[in-house]
């Protein structure tokens, strides 16, 4: 998901890295702002992707509270209680 956007952001970051590598050019305030925005965008996109994948995951790491005990338990345990997801 969002592969094209992520690739474009990585290319832009790589161009900035090449520009700044080895002290060829000092980092400007604008460079830092651009790096910060691109890194934030990548992190946000990757988080969305991970959350999307997690919502489709039906494993035992997804937890919720038991209706009977109030304790946290895995979704696998919910199905034993008669609840289905």
NORPEBEL-V111273 format. One record per helix or strand of 2 or more residues. SS is the DSSP state (@ for helix, = for strand). FROM is the first residue (numbers start at 0). LEN is the number of residues. Records with the same first field share a line. If there is no record, write none. Layout:
SS=FROM-LEN  FROM-LEN
This chain:
@=2-21  28-28  74-6
==62-3  71-3
